């Protein structure tokens, strides 16, 4: 497990995976049965831990570091 992977919680990785699959925040909220503010909080913390500004950058960095499951 790489050093960046240790910075993210399993929930943060799960949400980034769902984003990488093309799901919206609203869809992720329904899939995980969590509120949109909770999803936003997890994404904010993931962005901070990965030292990026956007969720798209977080997904990109996590994919580059092979932290996410690539469904393609």
Secondary structure by P-SEA (a helix, b strand, c coil): ccaaaaaccaaaaaaaaaaaacccaaaaaaaacccaaaaaaaaaaaaaaaccccaaaaaaaaaaaccccccc
